[in-house]
Amino acid sequence: MNIIDKIIIWREKHIKEKTFVLILSLFVGFFTAIAAFILKSLVHFIQTFLTQNFNLEGVNYLYLVYPIIGIFFAWAFVYFIVKDDISHGVTKILYFISQRQSRIKRHNVWTSVVASSITIGFGGSVGAEAPMVLTGSAIGSNVGSMFKMNHKTLQTLIGCGAAAALAAIFKAPIAGVLFTLEVLMLDLTLSSVVPLLICAVTATSTSYILSGSQPVFDFVVNEPFSVSRIPYIVLLGLFCGFVSLYFTRGMNWMEDIFRKLASPYKKMAFGGIILSVLIFLFPSLYGEGYDTIEYLLGNHPENVTNGSIFRNFDHGWLLVAYLGLVVIFKIFASCATNGSGGTGGIFAPSLFMGCISGFILAKCINLSGIADMPEENFALAGMAGVMAGVMHSPLTAIFLIAELTGGYTLFMTLMITAVISYITILIFEPYSLYAMRLAKKGELITHHKDKAVLTMLKMGNVIEKDFQTVAPEQSLGELVKIISASHRNLFPVVDYNGKLMGIVQLDDIRNIMFRPMLYSRFKVEQLMTAPPAFVNEDATMEKVMELFESTNAWNLPVIDKDGKYVGFVSKSKIFNSYRSVLVHFSEE
């Protein structure tokens, strides 16, 4: 018996499970904060080592080389060492939760940290937050698995790891909890919120100890919120909503292009060239882009063009044009990074684009002489606006930006911008960029209880296969013998290839089945009818319920992709399974 087994036995005797979950959440927060600190330190070390001698006044041709090297190293690490897909961290966690999976592979505890630090350190235009979310969730899952916790507890610890990841990397405990509840978690219960709070506070406190208590971005509120500026803030929200729409659809479009490139070497070459050229032209796209955010929030926009061939575009309308091009090309740089083999997320890109978008709008208003807008305040609010639109999480965006910068006095500005941006993008896109791929497949769990429970039901668990099949050439007499030995009133008609030809219903032949003189006169093919609809065996449960609703049937045949008979699915079976899952899911 090893030490872990001894601890488990001792714990079962002396510590209640709910109390032990709180203890585990504390450790998950601590270990996740350590991982976040290592990741940020690695990224900073690599970037400093590579760019410390760059000329800010001239052109740096190494920008054409570093991103390609970083992508190759990151791809090689994933392809030859990890041998598993570790990209799109938040989407992966969404998938795990939607499929009620609770065990994340152990390598995810460290592999995303290594891959993303290489990617971003060498200039990959993505963020470290999504890989960190996957890392934190993996820590939560594996800590829980180590102590043999049940499935529901493991799901909670996965959420704890995600909350701790954001809390640690941004020093934002409230945003970490809200992100997990708003984007990842299915339901809001006391048993899940308390561990989340403990985990997020522990992660933030550990981050304070390791890197200081100052906010991630230095921001000083020179001009507080003013009621007279509300129309312009509403305009900013609308603008951020459309920027979010461009971000979402542009990302999807670029991802489809990379998906069509079958060879990883073609992806690497194509993405590497795009990324290198863009970073050479616009050095602001190098890495997470947090330097640019600090320049704009600190009222030093002239520094944004440092190291660029557009070095003289540092004022007036030329600066607006430069920043506009940066916003346009940011999604190309981010997609090129991930599509070609790098590892990173869209947190930082959404903050980056939001900050620049807010600054651009305020700058345009000021240059036009329409009004005098505080550019730093608009840059700050733009971060909340674009994040709320891209991730469909206005609460997370509001509190994250407030905690990132300490800009709580601008809370109304953040709220108005985030809410208007969120409402704007909802008109065009019902799902967030994270959820879109899963939502299209019907695999996304949602806050809609009925849809969420239907998502948990799987076709394989509700298909009934105890129906007696008959052949189309069999006689009525043979059919009656089969009926007498069956407890069903429905009989699928299947040919010699297993293909479903039709169905025979007991009610349809009841008037002739007791007349022996007709037994040899009728064949099954004369008695069968076409089913009201067919259900594919890989159909989602939501689609199945739509078929039941449109046909008013209680039983529908299930076929495979070749049209071969698999079994039947009944509305009553689904309802019974639904009730069972709902009861299990609601227990706390």
C-alpha positions as CSV (number, residue, x, y, z in Angstrom):
1,M,0.0,0.0,0.0
2,N,1.5,3.3,-1.1
3,I,1.4,6.6,0.7
4,I,-1.5,8.0,-1.4
5,D,-3.7,4.9,-0.5
6,K,-2.9,5.4,3.2
7,I,-3.9,9.1,2.9
8,I,-7.1,8.2,1.2
9,I,-8.0,5.6,3.9
10,W,-7.2,8.2,6.7
11,R,-9.1,10.9,4.9
12,E,-12.3,8.7,4.6
13,K,-12.2,8.1,8.3
14,H,-11.4,11.7,9.5
15,I,-12.4,14.3,6.9
16,K,-15.8,14.7,5.2
17,E,-15.7,14.7,1.4
18,K,-17.0,18.3,1.1
19,T,-14.3,19.5,3.4
20,F,-11.7,17.6,1.5
21,V,-12.8,19.1,-1.8
22,L,-12.1,22.6,-0.3
23,I,-8.6,21.4,0.7
24,L,-7.9,20.1,-2.7
25,S,-9.1,23.3,-4.3
26,L,-6.6,25.2,-2.3
27,F,-3.8,23.0,-3.6
28,V,-5.1,23.2,-7.1
29,G,-4.9,27.0,-6.9
30,F,-1.4,27.0,-5.5
31,F,0.0,24.6,-8.1
32,T,-1.8,26.4,-10.9
33,A,-0.3,29.7,-9.8
34,I,3.2,28.2,-9.8
35,A,2.6,26.9,-13.4
36,A,1.4,30.4,-14.4
37,F,4.4,32.0,-12.9
38,I,6.7,29.6,-14.8
39,L,4.9,30.2,-18.0
40,K,5.1,34.0,-17.8
41,S,8.7,33.9,-16.7
42,L,9.7,31.6,-19.7
43,V,7.9,33.9,-22.1
44,H,9.6,37.0,-20.7
45,F,13.0,35.3,-20.6
46,I,12.8,34.2,-24.2
47,Q,11.5,37.5,-25.6
48,T,14.1,39.5,-23.6
49,F,16.9,37.2,-24.7
50,L,15.9,37.5,-28.4
51,T,15.0,41.2,-28.7
52,Q,17.0,43.0,-26.0
53,N,19.5,44.4,-28.7
54,F,16.9,45.4,-31.2
55,N,17.1,48.9,-32.7
56,L,13.9,50.8,-31.8
57,E,14.7,53.5,-34.4
58,G,15.3,51.2,-37.4
59,V,14.3,47.9,-39.1
60,N,15.0,44.6,-37.4
61,Y,15.3,41.8,-40.0
62,L,15.4,39.1,-37.3
63,Y,11.6,39.6,-37.1
64,L,11.5,37.6,-40.3
65,V,13.3,34.7,-38.7
66,Y,12.3,34.3,-35.1
67,P,8.6,33.4,-35.6
68,I,9.5,30.7,-38.1
69,I,12.0,29.2,-35.6
70,G,9.5,29.4,-32.8
71,I,6.8,27.7,-34.7
72,F,9.1,24.9,-35.8
73,F,10.3,24.2,-32.3
74,A,6.8,24.3,-30.9
75,W,5.5,22.0,-33.6
76,A,8.4,19.6,-33.2
77,F,7.8,19.5,-29.5
78,V,4.1,18.7,-29.9
79,Y,4.6,16.3,-32.9
80,F,7.5,14.2,-31.6
81,I,7.3,14.5,-27.8
82,V,3.7,15.2,-26.8
83,K,2.1,13.3,-29.7
84,D,-1.3,14.8,-28.8
85,D,-3.4,17.8,-29.7
86,I,-2.9,20.5,-27.1
87,S,-4.1,23.5,-29.0
88,H,-7.3,25.5,-28.3
89,G,-7.2,25.0,-24.6
90,V,-10.5,26.6,-23.6
91,T,-12.3,24.8,-26.4
92,K,-10.9,21.5,-25.1
93,I,-12.1,22.2,-21.6
94,L,-15.6,23.1,-23.0
95,Y,-15.6,19.8,-24.8
96,F,-14.6,17.9,-21.7
97,I,-17.4,19.5,-19.7
98,S,-20.0,19.1,-22.5
99,Q,-19.2,15.4,-22.8
100,R,-19.1,15.0,-19.0
101,Q,-15.5,13.9,-19.1
102,S,-13.5,14.4,-16.0
103,R,-10.1,12.9,-16.6
104,I,-7.5,15.0,-18.5
105,K,-4.2,13.4,-19.5
106,R,-1.3,14.0,-17.2
107,H,1.0,15.5,-19.8
108,N,-1.4,18.5,-20.1
109,V,-0.1,19.6,-16.7
110,W,3.1,20.8,-18.3
111,T,3.1,20.4,-22.1
112,S,1.0,23.5,-22.8
113,V,3.3,25.6,-20.7
114,V,6.4,24.5,-22.7
115,A,4.7,24.7,-26.1
116,S,3.1,28.1,-25.5
117,S,6.2,29.7,-24.0
118,I,8.2,28.7,-27.1
119,T,5.5,29.9,-29.4
120,I,5.0,33.3,-27.7
121,G,8.6,33.9,-26.8
122,F,9.7,33.6,-30.4
123,G,6.9,36.0,-31.5
124,G,3.8,33.9,-32.0
125,S,0.9,36.4,-32.0
126,V,-1.3,34.6,-29.5
127,G,-1.9,34.6,-25.7
128,A,-0.7,32.3,-22.9
129,E,-4.1,32.3,-21.1
130,A,-5.9,29.5,-23.0
131,P,-2.9,27.1,-22.6
132,M,-2.8,28.1,-19.0
133,V,-6.5,27.3,-18.6
134,L,-5.9,23.8,-20.0
135,T,-2.9,23.4,-17.6
136,G,-4.9,24.5,-14.6
137,S,-7.8,22.2,-15.5
138,A,-5.4,19.3,-16.0
139,I,-3.9,20.0,-12.6
140,G,-7.4,20.0,-11.0
141,S,-8.4,16.8,-12.8
142,N,-5.2,14.9,-11.9
143,V,-5.1,16.1,-8.3
144,G,-8.6,14.8,-7.9
145,S,-7.8,11.6,-9.7
146,M,-4.8,11.0,-7.4
147,F,-7.2,10.9,-4.4
148,K,-9.8,8.9,-6.3
149,M,-12.5,11.5,-6.1
150,N,-15.8,10.9,-7.9
151,H,-16.8,12.2,-11.3
152,K,-18.8,15.2,-10.1
153,T,-15.9,16.3,-7.8
154,L,-13.4,16.0,-10.7
155,Q,-15.7,18.2,-12.8
156,T,-15.6,20.8,-10.1
157,L,-11.9,20.6,-9.8
158,I,-11.5,21.1,-13.5
159,G,-13.5,24.3,-13.2
160,C,-11.3,25.3,-10.2
161,G,-8.2,24.8,-12.3
162,A,-9.6,27.1,-15.0
163,A,-10.6,29.8,-12.5
164,A,-7.1,29.6,-10.9
165,A,-5.4,29.9,-14.2
166,L,-7.0,33.2,-15.0
167,A,-6.8,34.4,-11.5
168,A,-3.1,33.7,-11.4
169,I,-2.0,34.9,-14.8
170,F,-4.1,38.2,-14.6
171,K,-4.2,38.6,-10.8
172,A,-7.9,38.7,-11.2
173,P,-9.8,36.3,-8.8
174,I,-13.3,37.6,-9.5
175,A,-12.8,37.4,-13.2
176,G,-11.4,33.8,-12.8
177,V,-14.5,32.7,-11.0
178,L,-16.9,34.5,-13.4
179,F,-15.1,33.0,-16.4
180,T,-15.6,29.5,-15.1
181,L,-19.2,30.1,-14.3
182,E,-20.1,32.2,-17.4
183,V,-18.1,30.3,-20.1
184,L,-17.3,26.8,-18.8
185,M,-19.6,25.6,-16.0
186,L,-23.1,24.1,-16.5
187,D,-24.8,25.3,-13.4
188,L,-24.3,27.7,-10.4
189,T,-24.5,25.9,-7.1
190,L,-23.0,26.6,-3.7
191,S,-21.0,23.3,-3.7
192,S,-19.2,24.5,-6.9
193,V,-18.8,28.2,-6.1
194,V,-17.1,27.8,-2.8
195,P,-14.2,25.7,-4.2
196,L,-13.9,28.1,-7.1
197,L,-13.5,31.1,-4.7
198,I,-10.9,29.3,-2.6
199,C,-9.0,28.2,-5.7
200,A,-9.1,31.7,-7.3
201,V,-8.1,33.5,-4.1
202,T,-5.3,31.0,-3.4
203,A,-3.9,31.4,-7.0
204,T,-4.1,35.2,-6.9
205,S,-2.4,35.3,-3.4
206,T,0.4,33.0,-4.7
207,S,0.8,35.2,-7.7
208,Y,1.1,38.3,-5.5
209,I,3.8,36.6,-3.5
210,L,5.8,35.5,-6.6
211,S,5.5,38.6,-8.7
212,G,4.2,41.5,-6.5
213,S,0.7,42.9,-6.0
214,Q,0.8,45.6,-8.7
215,P,-1.8,45.2,-11.5
216,V,-0.8,43.6,-14.8
217,F,-1.1,46.9,-16.5
218,D,-0.3,50.3,-15.0
219,F,-3.3,52.6,-15.5
220,V,-4.1,56.0,-13.9
221,V,-7.6,57.4,-14.2
222,N,-7.0,61.0,-15.1
223,E,-10.6,61.6,-16.2
224,P,-13.4,59.9,-14.3
225,F,-16.7,58.7,-15.8
226,S,-18.9,61.5,-17.1
227,V,-22.6,61.2,-18.0
228,S,-22.0,63.6,-21.0
229,R,-19.8,60.9,-22.6
230,I,-22.4,58.1,-22.5
231,P,-23.4,58.5,-26.2
232,Y,-19.8,58.1,-27.2
233,I,-19.4,55.1,-24.9
234,V,-22.4,53.5,-26.5
235,L,-20.8,54.2,-29.9
236,L,-17.7,52.5,-28.6
237,G,-19.7,49.5,-27.6
238,L,-21.2,49.2,-31.1
239,F,-17.8,49.6,-32.6
240,C,-16.3,46.9,-30.4
241,G,-19.2,44.6,-31.3
242,F,-18.4,44.9,-34.9
243,V,-14.7,44.4,-34.2
244,S,-15.6,41.3,-32.3
245,L,-17.7,40.1,-35.3
246,Y,-14.7,40.7,-37.6
247,F,-12.5,38.8,-35.1
248,T,-14.8,35.8,-34.9
249,R,-15.6,35.4,-38.6
250,G,-12.1,36.2,-39.6
251,M,-10.7,33.6,-37.3
252,N,-13.1,31.0,-38.5
253,W,-12.3,31.8,-42.1
254,M,-8.6,31.6,-41.6
255,E,-8.9,28.3,-39.5
256,D,-10.8,26.8,-42.4
257,I,-8.0,27.7,-44.8
258,F,-5.4,26.0,-42.6
259,R,-7.7,23.0,-42.1
260,K,-7.7,22.4,-45.8
261,L,-3.9,22.1,-45.8
262,A,-3.3,18.4,-45.0
263,S,0.4,18.5,-44.7
264,P,1.9,19.9,-41.5
265,Y,4.9,21.2,-43.5
266,K,2.6,23.2,-45.8
267,K,0.8,24.6,-42.8
268,M,4.2,25.5,-41.2
269,A,5.5,27.1,-44.3
270,F,2.3,29.0,-45.1
271,G,1.7,30.2,-41.6
272,G,5.4,31.0,-40.9
273,I,5.7,33.2,-43.9
274,I,2.5,35.1,-43.1
275,L,3.5,35.6,-39.4
276,S,7.1,36.6,-40.2
277,V,6.1,39.2,-42.8
278,L,3.4,40.7,-40.6
279,I,5.6,41.0,-37.6
280,F,8.4,42.5,-39.7
281,L,6.0,45.2,-41.0
282,F,4.1,45.6,-37.7
283,P,6.3,44.7,-34.7
284,S,3.3,45.4,-32.5
285,L,2.1,42.0,-33.5
286,Y,5.1,40.3,-31.9
287,G,4.0,38.0,-29.0
288,E,1.1,38.8,-26.8
289,G,1.2,42.6,-27.6
290,Y,1.1,43.7,-24.0
291,D,3.8,46.3,-24.6
292,T,1.4,48.0,-27.1
293,I,-1.4,47.9,-24.5
294,E,0.8,49.5,-21.9
295,Y,1.8,52.3,-24.3
296,L,-1.8,53.1,-25.1
297,L,-3.0,52.9,-21.5
298,G,0.0,55.0,-20.4
299,N,-0.6,57.7,-22.9
300,H,2.5,57.0,-25.0
301,P,1.0,56.0,-28.3
302,E,4.1,57.3,-30.2
303,N,6.0,54.2,-29.0
304,V,3.7,51.8,-30.7
305,T,5.6,52.1,-34.0
306,N,9.0,51.4,-32.5
307,G,11.1,49.1,-34.6
308,S,8.8,49.4,-37.6
309,I,9.4,50.6,-41.1
310,F,6.4,52.9,-40.4
311,R,8.4,54.5,-37.6
312,N,7.3,58.0,-38.7
313,F,3.6,57.0,-38.4
314,D,3.6,58.0,-34.7
315,H,1.1,60.9,-34.6
316,G,-2.3,62.1,-35.9
317,W,-4.1,60.3,-38.7
318,L,-0.9,58.4,-39.7
319,L,-1.0,56.7,-36.3
320,V,-4.7,55.9,-36.7
321,A,-3.9,54.3,-40.1
322,Y,-1.1,52.3,-38.7
323,L,-3.1,51.0,-35.7
324,G,-6.1,50.3,-38.0
325,L,-3.8,48.0,-40.1
326,V,-2.6,46.3,-36.9
327,V,-6.2,45.5,-35.9
328,I,-7.0,44.2,-39.4
329,F,-3.9,41.9,-39.6
330,K,-3.9,40.7,-36.0
331,I,-6.3,37.9,-36.7
332,F,-4.1,36.8,-39.6
333,A,-1.1,36.7,-37.4
334,S,-2.9,34.8,-34.6
335,C,-4.4,32.2,-37.0
336,A,-1.0,31.8,-38.7
337,T,0.5,31.1,-35.3
338,N,-1.9,28.4,-34.2
339,G,-2.6,27.1,-37.7
340,S,1.0,26.4,-38.5
341,G,1.8,24.5,-35.3
342,G,2.1,27.0,-32.5
343,T,0.2,26.9,-29.2
344,G,-1.7,29.8,-27.8
345,G,-5.1,31.4,-27.2
346,I,-7.3,34.3,-28.1
347,F,-7.4,36.1,-24.7
348,A,-4.5,38.3,-25.4
349,P,-5.5,39.0,-29.1
350,S,-8.9,40.1,-27.9
351,L,-7.5,42.4,-25.3
352,F,-5.0,43.7,-27.8
353,M,-7.5,44.4,-30.5
354,G,-9.9,45.9,-28.0
355,C,-7.4,48.3,-26.6
356,I,-6.3,49.5,-30.0
357,S,-10.0,49.8,-31.2
358,G,-11.0,51.9,-28.3
359,F,-7.9,54.2,-28.8
360,I,-8.7,54.5,-32.5
361,L,-12.3,55.6,-31.9
362,A,-11.3,58.2,-29.3
363,K,-8.4,59.4,-31.5
364,C,-10.7,59.8,-34.5
365,I,-13.2,61.8,-32.4
366,N,-10.5,64.1,-31.1
367,L,-8.8,64.6,-34.4
368,S,-12.2,65.4,-36.0
369,G,-12.8,68.1,-33.4
370,I,-16.2,66.6,-32.5
371,A,-15.4,66.3,-28.8
372,D,-12.6,65.7,-26.4
373,M,-12.4,62.1,-25.4
374,P,-9.9,60.5,-23.0
375,E,-8.0,58.1,-25.2
376,E,-6.7,56.0,-22.4
377,N,-10.2,55.5,-21.0
378,F,-11.5,54.4,-24.3
379,A,-8.6,52.0,-24.8
380,L,-9.4,50.5,-21.5
381,A,-13.1,50.1,-22.2
382,G,-12.3,48.7,-25.7
383,M,-10.5,45.8,-24.0
384,A,-13.7,44.9,-22.2
385,G,-15.9,45.4,-25.2
386,V,-14.0,43.2,-27.6
387,M,-13.4,40.5,-25.0
388,A,-17.1,40.5,-24.1
389,G,-18.1,40.2,-27.8
390,V,-15.5,37.5,-28.8
391,M,-16.0,35.3,-25.7
392,H,-19.7,36.1,-25.1
393,S,-18.9,36.8,-21.5
394,P,-19.6,40.4,-20.5
395,L,-19.3,39.8,-16.8
396,T,-15.9,38.3,-17.1
397,A,-14.7,41.1,-19.4
398,I,-15.9,43.8,-17.1
399,F,-14.3,42.5,-13.9
400,L,-11.2,41.2,-15.7
401,I,-10.4,44.7,-17.1
402,A,-11.1,46.4,-13.8
403,E,-8.8,43.9,-12.0
404,L,-6.1,44.0,-14.7
405,T,-5.7,47.7,-14.4
406,G,-7.2,48.8,-11.1
407,G,-9.6,50.9,-13.1
408,Y,-12.6,50.4,-10.9
409,T,-13.6,54.1,-11.1
410,L,-14.5,53.5,-14.7
411,F,-16.9,50.6,-13.9
412,M,-19.8,52.3,-15.7
413,T,-17.8,52.8,-18.8
414,L,-16.7,49.2,-18.8
415,M,-20.3,48.0,-18.2
416,I,-21.8,50.0,-21.0
417,T,-19.2,49.1,-23.5
418,A,-19.2,45.4,-22.7
419,V,-23.0,45.0,-22.7
420,I,-23.5,47.0,-25.9
421,S,-20.7,45.0,-27.6
422,Y,-22.2,41.7,-26.4
423,I,-25.7,42.6,-27.6
424,T,-24.4,43.7,-31.0
425,I,-22.5,40.5,-31.7
426,L,-25.4,38.4,-30.5
427,I,-27.4,39.7,-33.5
428,F,-25.0,38.1,-35.9
429,E,-23.3,35.2,-33.9
430,P,-25.2,33.2,-31.3
431,Y,-22.0,31.4,-30.1
432,S,-18.6,32.5,-28.9
433,L,-15.5,31.8,-30.9
434,Y,-14.6,29.1,-28.3
435,A,-17.9,27.4,-28.5
436,M,-18.6,27.7,-32.2
437,R,-17.0,24.5,-33.3
438,L,-18.6,22.5,-30.6
439,A,-22.0,24.2,-31.0
440,K,-22.1,23.3,-34.7
441,K,-21.6,19.6,-33.8
442,G,-24.2,19.7,-31.1
443,E,-21.6,18.9,-28.5
444,L,-21.7,22.1,-26.6
445,I,-23.2,22.1,-23.1
446,T,-25.2,25.3,-22.5
447,H,-26.9,27.1,-19.6
448,H,-30.2,26.1,-21.2
449,K,-31.1,23.2,-18.9
450,D,-33.1,21.1,-21.4
451,K,-30.5,21.4,-24.1
452,A,-27.7,20.7,-21.6
453,V,-29.3,17.5,-20.4
454,L,-30.1,16.4,-24.0
455,T,-26.4,17.0,-24.8
456,M,-25.5,14.5,-22.1
457,L,-27.7,11.8,-23.6
458,K,-25.9,9.6,-26.2
459,M,-27.6,7.7,-29.1
460,G,-25.7,4.6,-28.1
461,N,-27.4,4.5,-24.7
462,V,-31.0,4.9,-26.0
463,I,-31.0,2.7,-29.1
464,E,-33.2,-0.4,-28.5
465,K,-32.0,-3.5,-30.4
466,D,-34.4,-6.2,-29.2
467,F,-36.8,-5.8,-32.2
468,Q,-37.3,-9.0,-34.2
469,T,-36.4,-8.3,-37.9
470,V,-38.3,-9.8,-40.8
471,A,-37.4,-10.3,-44.5
472,P,-39.5,-8.7,-47.3
473,E,-40.1,-12.1,-49.0
474,Q,-41.5,-13.9,-45.9
475,S,-45.2,-14.8,-45.8
476,L,-47.9,-13.5,-43.5
477,G,-47.9,-16.9,-41.8
478,E,-44.2,-16.7,-41.0
479,L,-44.7,-13.2,-39.7
480,V,-47.5,-14.3,-37.4
481,K,-45.1,-16.9,-35.9
482,I,-42.5,-14.2,-35.2
483,I,-45.2,-12.0,-33.7
484,S,-46.3,-14.7,-31.3
485,A,-42.8,-15.0,-29.9
486,S,-42.1,-11.3,-29.6
487,H,-43.1,-8.8,-27.0
488,R,-43.0,-5.9,-29.5
489,N,-45.6,-4.5,-31.8
490,L,-43.2,-3.1,-34.4
491,F,-41.1,-5.2,-36.8
492,P,-38.3,-3.8,-39.0
493,V,-38.2,-5.2,-42.5
494,V,-34.5,-5.8,-43.5
495,D,-33.1,-7.3,-46.8
496,Y,-30.3,-9.8,-47.1
497,N,-27.7,-6.9,-47.0
498,G,-29.1,-5.6,-43.7
499,K,-30.7,-2.5,-45.3
500,L,-33.9,-1.3,-43.8
501,M,-36.8,-1.6,-46.3
502,G,-39.7,-0.5,-44.1
503,I,-41.6,-1.5,-41.0
504,V,-44.6,-3.6,-40.1
505,Q,-46.9,-2.4,-37.3
506,L,-49.1,-4.8,-35.5
507,D,-52.1,-2.5,-35.6
508,D,-51.9,-2.5,-39.4
509,I,-52.2,-6.3,-39.8
510,R,-54.4,-7.1,-36.8
511,N,-57.5,-7.5,-39.0
512,I,-55.9,-10.3,-41.1
513,M,-53.4,-12.0,-38.8
514,F,-56.1,-14.3,-37.4
515,R,-57.2,-15.5,-40.8
516,P,-55.1,-18.6,-41.7
517,M,-56.5,-18.8,-45.2
518,L,-54.5,-15.5,-46.0
519,Y,-51.2,-16.7,-44.5
520,S,-49.7,-17.7,-47.9
521,R,-51.4,-15.0,-49.9
522,F,-49.6,-12.0,-48.4
523,K,-45.9,-11.3,-48.3
524,V,-44.2,-9.0,-45.8
525,E,-43.3,-6.5,-48.6
526,Q,-47.0,-6.1,-49.2
527,L,-47.7,-5.3,-45.6
528,M,-44.8,-3.0,-44.7
529,T,-45.0,0.7,-44.7
530,A,-42.4,3.4,-44.8
531,P,-41.4,4.8,-41.4
532,P,-42.2,8.5,-40.8
533,A,-38.5,9.3,-40.6
534,F,-35.1,7.7,-40.3
535,V,-32.6,8.6,-37.5
536,N,-28.9,8.4,-38.3
537,E,-26.9,6.6,-35.6
538,D,-24.6,9.6,-35.1
539,A,-27.4,12.2,-34.8
540,T,-27.5,14.5,-31.9
541,M,-30.3,14.0,-29.3
542,E,-31.6,17.5,-30.1
543,K,-32.0,16.5,-33.7
544,V,-33.8,13.3,-32.7
545,M,-36.2,15.2,-30.6
546,E,-36.9,17.6,-33.5
547,L,-37.8,14.5,-35.7
548,F,-40.1,13.2,-33.0
549,E,-41.7,16.6,-32.8
550,S,-42.2,17.0,-36.6
551,T,-43.5,13.4,-37.2
552,N,-45.6,12.9,-34.0
553,A,-44.1,9.4,-33.9
554,W,-43.2,7.4,-30.7
555,N,-40.7,5.1,-32.3
556,L,-38.2,5.8,-35.1
557,P,-35.8,3.4,-36.8
558,V,-32.1,4.0,-36.6
559,I,-29.8,3.4,-39.5
560,D,-26.1,3.8,-40.2
561,K,-24.4,5.8,-42.9
562,D,-25.0,3.0,-45.4
563,G,-28.7,2.7,-44.7
564,K,-28.4,-0.5,-42.7
565,Y,-30.7,-1.2,-39.8
566,V,-29.3,-0.6,-36.3
567,G,-32.3,-0.5,-34.0
568,F,-35.1,1.8,-32.8
569,V,-35.2,4.8,-30.6
570,S,-38.3,5.6,-28.7
571,K,-39.6,8.8,-27.2
572,S,-40.5,7.1,-23.9
573,K,-36.9,5.7,-23.6
574,I,-35.5,9.2,-24.2
575,F,-37.8,10.7,-21.6
576,N,-36.9,8.1,-19.0
577,S,-33.1,8.7,-19.7
578,Y,-33.7,12.4,-19.6
579,R,-35.3,12.2,-16.1
580,S,-32.5,10.0,-14.8
581,V,-29.8,12.3,-16.0
582,L,-31.6,15.4,-14.7
583,V,-32.0,13.9,-11.3
584,H,-28.3,12.8,-11.2
585,F,-27.2,16.2,-12.5
586,S,-29.3,18.2,-10.0
587,E,-28.0,16.3,-7.0
588,E,-25.5,18.3,-5.0
